[in-house]
Amino acid sequence: MTVNTNRILLLLEHPANCRLLGQWLGERYEVVICNPSDGLDGPFDLAILDGLGLEKQGEAALVDRKRVEEPVFLPYLLVASRRDVGMVTRHLWRTVDELLLAPVQKVELQARVEILLRTRRLSLELSLRNTDLEALVRAVTHELRGPLRAISGFTHILVEEHAARLDEQGRKDLERIVSSANDMSKLIHSLLSFARIGAEPAMLEPIPVETVIRGSLHRLASEIEAQQAEVTMEGDLSPTVRTDPVLLQMILTNLLTNAIKFIAPGVRPRVTITVSCAAPWCHIAIRDNGIGIAPQDQARIFRPFGRLHSVDDYPGVGLGLATAQKAALWIGARLGMESVPGQGSTFWVEVEAVP
Ligand code: ADP
């Protein structure tokens, strides 16, 4: 796959500089010369700006344009004099990805332009491949639901209307079909949740951290009761975080499900949720008294189907942590864990705190 990325937008305040640079770059690339007071709407693969162009365009507009393209990288190259650099320091490296000090050597400019365009191309190719793969997973998973519904429907009829005529072995086999169809239905549901993350943009909004935690606990109320789990909350729960509440709740629900599930037989699950916020992050930790995870297995569990136990010991599909990890990436959160085998684990997520 080769994607064409050679469209350069020039946002230079000085008309003579703009024309000269445009002519020179125009021999190799497609150049769009934009008056800095124009918008950033058209398609481009790299913007070259000077200090005034940057100021005129405004940081918010430049950052917004970058965000629209994420996760694809849209590079900005700033060409500035030493004096201008002082003026625009606050943009470095939030808005600007590369800086060249004027007067600029042609060979240096050419090298930077090439590197930035190549990085753009690679991120675009990766994103296209990823989108294709995710669309395929969604389509396949979706298509599997029809046949599975038919299998479940007909086995239900068999159980209801014909089970009495089967011998014991026949009834056992039928039970196995019903249980396998249930497992497959859970797998399809989990795969769809996994594949759907990223299909829609994250909806970041300010929300009290307590609301999200209570939402997860509410969803898990019957599991918590069935396991007679003791859940306590510690720390100041009043802070507000900026996040996608649906995805953060999905992360916490997956972590809490595991915290009450991976417990030694006969042990009552005790889970402590601790919140501690210090800008720019709010740290939400979920500590359990479970079986723990050996150090050599701790990276593997975040991969799809990175299960460490048989389904007979602990039920599950093996997509909970992979889903949590993908959702965390998507909302700009950080996810991690510490664990001592035989004593318990602490899984944590860090989200943007609202000051
Ligand atoms: P699932 O829960 O469906 O098995 P996950 O992706 O949620 O899959 O977790 C992957 C694996 O990580 C689990 O199978 C388990 O071995 C391990 N694991 C996750 N959370 C915990 C925990 N709190 N304590 C011990 N092991 C855990």
Residues whose N, C-alpha, C, O or C-beta is under 5 A from the ligand:
A	BS01	ADP	N258 A259 F262 G290 I291 G292 I293 I301 G306 R307 L308 H309 P315 G316 V317 G318 L319 G320 L321 A322 S345
